[in-house]
Amino acid sequence: MKKGKFLLWIILILAAVIVFSGPLAIADFGDFGGSSDYGGSDWGSSSSDWGSSYDSDSSSSGEMSGPEIVVFFVVVILVIFLFFKLAGRKKSRPAGATTVAASKLRSIEEYRQRDPRFSEPQMQGKISNLYIQMQNCWTAKNLDSLRPYFTDVAYAQFDRQLDNYRQNSRTNYVERIAVLGVELRGWYEEEKNDCMVATVRTRIVDYTRDDQTGKIISGSNTAEKFMTYEYIMIRSSGYVTGAQDRAVDAFNCPNCSAPLNINYSARCPYCDSIITTKDYDWVISSIKGVSQVTH
C-alpha cells in the first residue's frame, strides 16, 4: 500500500474514533453506572502512553511526495488533537452528584437520644441487603417486591427508568455484587420525617444484553465498577425502633380487605390499589451516584 493511501486510512480511523468515542448507555439499578467514570479523584493505574503511538514504516524507501507530506502533517495534527481531547477528558472527569452538606447533618449519637434503640449496624445491614435485592430485581425487570422499601416518588422514578429496558427488549445484568461499606454520615429533620444520610460503597460487574440476540450492547461482563452512592433513608418522625418489631407490617386493603404486607406503601394484588401508611419505618427516599471507578 502506498504511503498516501495508508495515511489516508489512518485519518479516517482517527476521525471515526473522535466522532464515536462518546459514552455508552448508562446502567445498574437507577442508571447510576456507565461507560465513563465520574466523581472522586482515584483514576487507578491506567494511563496513556503516546510516546510510541506513531511508528513510521521503515521498510518503505524513497521520499514522500508533496501530497503525501500534506497528508502526513494532517495525521500529525489529528493525533495531537486526539491526544489533547482524551487528556482533557481525563482532567475534566465529570463530577458526581452533590451530596448533603455536612453542616446540615446532626450526629448519630444525637439521634440515639431521640431513639435509644436505634442500631447503626442494623441500619447498615438493612441498606446492604436492600442494595443486593435492588440489583437482582433490576436484572429481573420487576421491582414489585421493593415497593414497601421506597417512597412512592422514588419507586415511580426507578420503575419508569426500568421500563425503558422492558420496552426495548434489553436486560441490564448486575453481577458479582459486593457491598464494601456503608457509612452513616448523620441525620436531619425535614417536614414530618427523620432523614438518615448514608454513603454506600460497592463493587459490581455491569452490562446490558439485547434480549433477542443475546449480544452485549453496553458495559462489560468482566470489568469491575467500584461505585459510591449517597442514600437518604426516611421514616416518620416519632417512630421509635422496637415499636414495631417487623420491618413490614400486616395490613388489610381498605378497598377489598385483602391481607397485605406493607411498610411505606404497597400495591394490592387483588384490586390493584396503592395503599400508603402514615407511620412507617426506614425507606429509601433518594439515591445519588457520587462516583464510579472502573478496573
N, C-alpha and C positions, 0 to 999 in steps of 0.2 A: 504494500500500500504506500502511495506517495505521501510525503510529509504533509502536504497541503490538506489532503483528504483526512489523514489521521488526526491532524489538529482540528479540522472542522468537526469531526466526531466528538472530540473532547469538548468543544464549545457546546454542542448540542446536549451532551450528557450533563455538563455543569449547569446549563440553563434549566434542564429538567429538575435537577437537584434543588436549585434555588426556588423554582416555582412550586414544586410539590413537597417541600420539606416542612410544611406546616404540621401542627399537632393533629393526631387522630382523635377519634371519638373518645369521650370520657367514659368511665365505667366505675364499678364497685357499688355497694349499696349507697343510694343517693347521688351517684355520679360524682364522687369526690376524687377518684383515681383517674389517671390519664396517661397519655404517652409522653407528656412533658412534665418534668419535675417542677416543683414550685415551693416557695416558702423556705425558711430556715437558711443555714449557711454551710451545711455539710454536703459538699459536692462529691465525696468519696474519692476514689483513686483514679477516676477516669480523666484523661487528658488527651489533647490532640497534638500529634507530632507532625508538624508541617515541614520539617527540615528535609524530608525525602519525598515530599508529595509530588515532585516533578522530577522525572528521570528521563533525560534525553536518550534518543535511540542512537547509540554509538556505532551500531552496525551500518548505518546509512553513510554514504560518502557524498561529497560534493557540497557546494554552498547552497544556501536557501535562496530562492528567487525573491523578487520584490513582493509579490502577493503572499508568499509563504512567511516572509518577515512580518507583514502586517497581521496575518493570522496568528503568528507566534506571540506578538505583543498583545493581541486581543485576548488570547488564552491566559497570558500572564496577568492581565488586568482582571479577568474573571476569577482567577484563582485568588488574587489578593482580595477582591470584593467578597468572595465566598468565605475566605478566612476571617475577615472582619465581621461579616454577617453572623457567622457561627460564634465567634469570640464575643461579639456584642450580646448574642442571645444568652450566653452563659453569665456574663457580667450583669445583665438586666433580667436575671431569673425572676419570673413572675412571683409576686408576693402572695402569701396565703391569706386567708380570711383574718380580719381584725378580731382579736379576742377581747373578752370582757376586761376592762381596766382593773388593775389590782386595787386601785383606790376605791373602787365600788364595792369590793368584797369584804365581808366580815369573816372572822376566823371560825374554824371548825369547833374549837373549844367554846366559843361563844354560842354556837348552835347547840352544843350539849347542855347548856344551861336552859335552853328552851325545850329540848327533848333529851333528857338524861340517858335514855336507852338507845339513842342514835349510835349506830356502829359504822365506823369508817370502813373496816374490812368487809362488812356486809354490803355496803353500797358499792364498793369496788368490785366485789364478786357479782353483784346484780348487773352492773354495767358490762363486765366481761362476758357474762353469759348471754346478755342481750345482743352484744356485738356479734357473737358467733351465730346466734339464731337469725339475726338480721341478714347476714351474708348468705346463709343457707336458704332463707325464704326468698331472697333476691334472685338467686340462681334458679329456684323452683318457680319463680314468677308468680308467687302467691303470698301476699302479706297478711292474709286474714287473721292468722294466729297472733300477729303482733299488735292488732288494734287496741287491746287493753293497755298497752305499754307506751302509747303515743297520744299526744293531744290530737284532736280531730284535724287541726290545721296542718300539723306536721305529717300525720298519716296521709292526708289527701295529697300533699305535695309529693311525697315519695312514691305513692301509688300511681300518681299521674306520670312521674318520670319512668316508672317501670312499665307503664302501659305503652310507651314508645317501643320497647323491646317486644312486647306481645304483638303489636300491630305490624311490626316489621319482620316478624318471624326470626328474631335473634335472641340468643341467650348469653347473658353475661355470667361467666363462670368465675367464682371467687373460691380459691382453693388454698390448701396449706395455711390455714388461718391460725394465727397465734397472737394473743393479746400480751404484749410485752410489758405493759404497765398502765395503771390508772391512778392518777393523782387528783385528789380533791383540792382545788385551789381555794375554795371558800364559798360563801353564800351571800345572797341579798334578798330583800323583800320586794315584790312587785305586785301591786293590786292586792289580791287575796291569796297570793301564792308565796311559798318559800321556794327559792331558786338556788339549786346547788350546781356549781360550775366545776367540771372535771376535764382534765387533759388526758386523752386516751392515745396510747402508742401501740401500734400493731404491725404485723408483717403479713402480707398476703401475696398470692400469685393471682393475677387478674387478666382475663382475656375474654373476648366475645367471639362466638361462632355463629355462622349462618345456620338456622335450623334445617334448611333444605339440603344444603351442600356439605355441611359439617366443616366448612373452611373457616379458619381463624381470620377474622376481618379487622380486628384491632387487638392490641395488647400482646402478651407473650405468656405461654404456658410454662416457661422456665424462669423468667426474670422475677426477682423478688422486689416488692414495693414495701418500703417502710413508711407507714402512714402516721400522721399526727392529726388528731381531731380535737375540737372542743365540743363537749356535750353539756347542755343545760337541762338538768332534771328539775321538775317542779312537782310540788304537791300542795294540797290545801293548807293554808296557814292554820295552825292549831291542831293539825293531825299529828298524833304522837305515836312513836314506834311502840308496838305491842298492843295498841288499842284494838287493832285487827291483826291477828296473827298470820293470816293468809295474805299473800300479795294480791290474789284475785278472789273476790267475794262472790258467794252465791246470791243470785238476784232473779227476780221474776219479771219478765217483759210486761210493762204496763198496758200493752196493746192486745197481747194474746195470752198472757200469763205463762208463757213457756219459760222453763228454767234456763238461766244464763250464768256464765262466769264473767264477771266484769270488774275492772278497776276504774279506769277513766271513762271508757266507752266500750260499746260492743254492738255488733250487728246481730239482730235476732235471725237465726237460720230458718225460722218458720214464717214470719210475716215481713222480714227484710227491713224492719225498723232499726234506726240507730238510737241507742239509749246511752245517755251520758249522766254520770253521777256528779253531785256537788262536792262530796268529800271523797278524796282519792289519795292513794299512796303515790310514790315517786313514778313519774312517767317522763318520757323524752319530749321536750318542747322544741329543742333546736340542736342541730348538728352542723358544725362548720369544718371545712377542710383547712387545716393550718399549714401542713407541709407534706410533701411526698419526695422520697429519695429512692431511686431505682438502682438495684445492683444486679 
